[in-house]
């Protein structure tokens, strides 16, 4: 029996339906997928990217528009990496896939001093390899598995350690202008992904390069948000909702808002006669009801 043939429980069915709804809404809200798109799903072997592929495959079967999926894994040549796991899993799904190889592990270990964070360089090397492959294959959208909690964590990482009010966009253009990157899990909570991954029994492959590092800034932020969530349930969702309701005029970035132009937009103050007339109008029986 293949992975696709397995019969999930009713609880898992309900969770899957909720995830499909959230992903479908994100795709619609941000116009992530268009008719004829060739979508590259970046698969790391972690719970997030497995869930992303699974939900996109489900939506593909019922979507009103046609789009293609290509699952892609970058084999970074980490020692002990189980190279057979992903091909076997993807073949069971009967989904088109490619495994590309680049020794980013060797580069990162050679360049970064012992004890320093590896994530930054690793991420840049991985992104470069995936972007090159996408360009060669005529990919129109690159789908990443970042979820709502990743987006909120990134907001605080930039706020606390970078001095910038910046998170992860659900949809963006790459720095070189050649690629559109989408994050269809933008509305999905990490705890729901974890539950779904357990229920679907995805063959998780842990990252031994950066996932084992202690005291990362992201770990500290994650712990902070988890503490807030325990004390004030729903706070993470509230913070994410704030990212969708930005009022630039109440921030302080002169590049994003024309503060000088407020002088030209100012309405002339009322005369005393106008104020007296307005007060009488509001106090009249007609105004009261």
Secondary structure per residue as TSV (DSSP state, phi and psi in degrees):
chain	resnum	aa	ss	phi	psi
A	1	X	-	360.0	131.6
A	2	X	-	-82.7	167.8
A	3	X	G	-56.5	-38.6
A	4	X	G	-68.5	-23.4
A	5	X	G	-84.9	-14.7
A	6	X	-	-62.5	140.6
A	7	X	-	-97.9	111.9
A	8	X	-	-75.6	161.7
A	9	X	-	-73.6	168.9
A	10	X	H	-64.5	-37.6
A	11	X	H	-62.9	-43.0
A	12	X	H	-66.5	-35.6
A	13	X	H	-59.7	-44.1
A	14	X	H	-65.5	-41.8
A	15	X	H	-63.5	-43.1
A	16	X	H	-60.4	-41.2
A	17	X	H	-63.5	-40.1
A	18	X	H	-66.3	-40.7
A	19	X	H	-65.2	-43.2
A	20	X	H	-60.1	-39.9
A	21	X	H	-63.4	-43.2
A	22	X	H	-67.3	-42.6
A	23	X	H	-67.9	-42.3
A	24	X	H	-60.5	-39.5
A	25	X	H	-66.9	-42.0
A	26	X	H	-62.7	-42.7
A	27	X	H	-60.8	-41.9
A	28	X	H	-71.0	-45.2
A	29	X	H	-60.9	-39.5
A	30	X	T	-106.7	10.2
A	31	X	T	49.6	53.3
A	32	X	-	-74.3	-36.7
A	33	X	-	-125.9	132.1
A	34	X	-	-116.1	162.0
A	35	X	T	-55.1	133.7
A	36	X	T	83.5	0.5
A	37	X	-	-62.0	146.0
A	38	X	E	-111.1	104.2
A	39	X	E	-99.9	121.7
A	40	X	E	-93.2	117.2
A	41	X	E	-96.6	113.6
A	42	X	E	-79.2	115.7
A	43	X	-	-111.4	117.1
A	44	X	-	-96.7	-22.3
A	45	X	S	101.4	3.4
A	46	X	S	-96.2	170.4
A	47	X	H	-61.3	-36.1
A	48	X	H	-67.8	-48.5
A	49	X	H	-72.0	-32.6
A	50	X	H	-61.8	-45.0
A	51	X	H	-64.3	-41.5
A	52	X	H	-57.5	-50.3
A	53	X	H	-61.9	-44.4
A	54	X	H	-60.3	-46.5
A	55	X	H	-70.5	-39.8
A	56	X	H	-64.8	-37.4
A	57	X	H	-63.5	-40.2
A	58	X	H	-64.2	-44.3
A	59	X	H	-67.7	-34.4
A	60	X	H	-59.6	-35.9
A	61	X	H	-69.0	-26.1
A	62	X	H	-118.3	1.4
A	63	X	-	-67.6	145.7
A	64	X	S	-74.5	-10.4
A	65	X	S	-120.9	151.7
A	66	X	-	-88.3	132.0
A	67	X	-	-148.0	154.8
A	68	X	E	-101.9	151.1
A	69	X	E	-119.7	138.9
A	70	X	E	-133.7	113.8
A	71	X	E	-80.8	130.9
A	72	X	E	-132.0	129.4
A	73	X	E	-118.5	137.4
A	74	X	E	-98.6	112.5
A	75	X	E	-80.6	107.1
A	76	X	-	-89.3	8.3
A	77	X	-	62.7	38.0
A	78	X	-	-72.1	136.9
A	79	X	T	-57.9	132.3
A	80	X	T	80.8	4.9
A	81	X	-	-65.2	126.4
A	82	X	-	-76.6	86.6
A	83	X	H	-65.2	-16.1
A	84	X	H	-86.9	-16.1
A	85	X	H	-65.6	-53.2
A	86	X	H	-66.0	-47.0
A	87	X	H	-57.5	-41.3
A	88	X	H	-64.6	-42.1
A	89	X	H	-65.7	-46.3
A	90	X	H	-67.3	-35.0
A	91	X	H	-66.1	-33.7
A	92	X	H	-66.6	-28.2
A	93	X	H	-82.4	-17.1
A	94	X	T	59.2	41.1
A	95	X	-	-106.0	141.1
A	96	X	-	-60.0	136.6
A	97	X	E	-150.8	161.0
A	98	X	E	-140.7	141.2
A	99	X	E	-109.2	119.7
A	100	X	E	-108.6	148.5
A	101	X	E	-118.9	132.7
A	102	X	-	-156.8	130.3
A	103	X	-	-80.6	67.0
A	104	X	H	-71.0	-28.6
A	105	X	H	-59.0	-48.7
A	106	X	H	-61.8	-39.8
A	107	X	H	-64.3	-47.9
A	108	X	H	-63.4	-45.0
A	109	X	H	-66.2	-30.1
A	110	X	H	-77.7	-35.7
A	111	X	H	-88.9	-40.6
A	112	X	S	-86.8	126.4
A	113	X	-	-61.1	151.3
A	114	X	T	-56.4	133.6
A	115	X	T	91.6	-12.9
A	116	X	S	-88.1	156.2
A	117	X	-	-68.0	131.2
A	118	X	-	-92.9	-15.8
A	119	X	H	-60.3	-40.5
A	120	X	H	-60.9	-53.5
A	121	X	H	-66.6	-42.2
A	122	X	H	-57.1	-45.2
A	123	X	H	-62.8	-42.5
A	124	X	H	-65.6	-42.8
A	125	X	H	-64.9	-42.7
A	126	X	H	-64.1	-43.9
A	127	X	H	-62.3	-41.9
A	128	X	H	-61.5	-42.9
A	129	X	H	-64.5	-42.6
A	130	X	H	-69.3	-38.4
A	131	X	H	-65.4	-41.1
A	132	X	H	-61.8	-43.9
A	133	X	H	-63.8	-41.8
A	134	X	H	-60.3	-41.4
A	135	X	H	-65.1	-39.5
A	136	X	H	-67.7	-31.0
A	137	X	T	-97.6	4.1
A	138	X	T	68.4	31.6
A	139	X	-	-70.9	135.3
A	140	X	S	-100.8	-24.1
A	141	X	E	-139.1	139.3
A	142	X	E	-111.5	114.8
A	143	X	E	-98.2	124.8
A	144	X	-	-111.1	156.4
A	145	X	-	-92.9	20.5
A	146	X	-	-68.2	138.5
A	147	X	-	-112.5	-174.9
A	148	X	H	-57.6	-43.2
A	149	X	H	-66.9	-36.9
A	150	X	H	-58.4	-42.3
A	151	X	H	-64.7	-44.2
A	152	X	H	-68.1	-41.1
A	153	X	H	-59.9	-41.6
A	154	X	H	-64.7	-36.0
A	155	X	H	-55.9	-48.3
A	156	X	H	-74.9	-31.7
A	157	X	H	-59.7	-47.1
A	158	X	I	-67.5	-35.2
A	159	X	I	-69.3	-48.8
A	160	X	I	-78.4	-38.9
A	161	X	I	-111.7	-12.5
A	162	X	I	-119.3	-10.5
A	163	X	-	65.0	31.9
A	164	X	-	-132.4	144.3
A	165	X	-	-94.0	86.5
A	166	X	-	-150.1	139.8
A	167	X	-	-126.7	-145.0
A	168	X	-	-110.4	126.9
A	169	X	-	-77.5	139.2
A	170	X	S	-61.4	-25.4
A	171	X	E	-146.8	133.2
A	172	X	E	-152.7	163.8
A	173	X	E	-99.9	135.8
A	174	X	-	-62.8	160.1
A	175	X	T	-57.6	-33.9
A	176	X	T	-83.3	-1.3
A	177	X	S	77.0	6.7
A	178	X	S	-97.5	-15.5
A	179	X	-	-132.1	148.6
A	180	X	E	-107.3	121.4
A	181	X	E	-104.3	133.3
A	182	X	E	-124.6	151.6
A	183	X	-	-127.8	81.9
A	184	X	T	-64.2	-17.3
A	185	X	T	-88.2	14.4
A	186	X	T	-57.0	-29.9
A	187	X	T	-95.4	3.8
A	188	X	-	-101.6	132.8
A	189	X	-	-77.7	145.2
A	190	X	H	-60.7	-37.4
A	191	X	H	-62.2	-33.9
A	192	X	H	-70.6	-36.8
A	193	X	H	-64.7	-42.5
A	194	X	H	-61.4	-43.6
A	195	X	H	-63.5	-42.4
A	196	X	H	-66.3	-41.7
A	197	X	H	-63.6	-38.7
A	198	X	H	-65.8	-44.1
A	199	X	H	-64.4	-34.7
A	200	X	H	-87.5	-7.5
A	201	X	T	54.6	47.4
A	202	X	-	-63.2	143.5
A	203	X	-	-79.2	80.6
A	204	X	-	-65.9	135.1
A	205	X	-	-114.9	111.0
A	206	X	-	-69.3	146.6
A	207	X	-	-86.9	113.9
A	208	X	S	-89.7	-6.5
A	209	X	S	-79.7	-55.3
A	210	X	S	-115.7	-23.9
A	211	X	T	-65.3	-21.1
A	212	X	T	-91.4	-4.8
A	213	X	-	-73.2	138.2
A	214	X	S	-94.5	160.9
A	215	X	S	62.1	28.3
A	216	X	-	-70.0	149.7
A	217	X	H	-60.2	-37.1
A	218	X	H	-64.4	-36.2
A	219	X	H	-62.4	-42.2
A	220	X	H	-63.1	-43.6
A	221	X	H	-65.8	-40.7
A	222	X	H	-60.1	-42.4
A	223	X	H	-64.7	-40.9
A	224	X	H	-60.4	-47.2
A	225	X	H	-66.5	-37.4
A	226	X	H	-63.0	-39.3
A	227	X	H	-64.5	-43.7
A	228	X	H	-60.2	-42.1
A	229	X	H	-65.5	-36.9
A	230	X	H	-66.1	-40.7
A	231	X	H	-79.5	-36.1
A	232	X	S	-130.9	81.3
A	233	X	T	-55.0	134.1
A	234	X	T	96.2	-3.4
A	235	X	H	-64.6	-39.1
A	236	X	H	-61.6	-42.2
A	237	X	H	-64.2	-38.7
A	238	X	H	-63.3	-42.1
A	239	X	H	-64.0	-43.2
A	240	X	H	-63.3	-39.7
A	241	X	H	-61.6	-34.0
A	242	X	H	-63.5	-32.1
A	243	X	H	-66.3	-20.0
A	244	X	T	-97.0	-0.1
A	245	X	S	-133.5	64.6
A	246	X	-	-86.9	131.8
A	247	X	-	-114.9	94.5
A	248	X	G	-61.0	-32.2
A	249	X	G	-68.0	-13.5
A	250	X	G	-104.4	12.7
A	251	X	S	-106.1	-157.2
A	252	X	-	-140.4	30.8
A	253	X	-	-99.9	107.3
A	254	X	T	-69.3	-13.9
A	255	X	T	-77.4	-24.7
A	256	X	T	-103.2	-17.5
A	257	X	S	-139.7	137.1
A	258	X	-	-86.0	83.0
A	259	X	S	-67.1	-36.3
A	260	X	T	-63.6	-33.1
A	261	X	T	-69.2	-12.3
A	262	X	H	-61.4	-29.8
A	263	X	H	-60.4	-38.1
A	264	X	H	-76.8	-23.5
A	265	X	H	-91.4	-8.6
A	266	X	-	-62.9	136.3
A	267	X	-	-86.7	137.6
A	268	X	-	-60.8	139.6
A	269	X	-	-65.4	153.3
A	270	X	-	-70.0	147.6
A	271	X	-	-78.4	164.6
A	272	X	H	-60.0	-37.0
A	273	X	H	-64.4	-42.8
A	274	X	H	-62.8	-42.4
A	275	X	H	-63.7	-40.3
A	276	X	H	-65.6	-41.2
A	277	X	H	-64.7	-41.3
A	278	X	H	-64.0	-41.5
A	279	X	H	-64.0	-41.8
A	280	X	H	-65.0	-39.9
A	281	X	H	-62.5	-45.8
A	282	X	H	-67.6	-26.8
A	283	X	H	-87.9	-6.2
A	284	X	S	-71.8	153.1
A	285	X	H	-55.7	-35.6
A	286	X	H	-64.2	-39.4
A	287	X	H	-70.6	-30.4
A	288	X	H	-80.1	-11.0
A	289	X	-	147.1	360.0
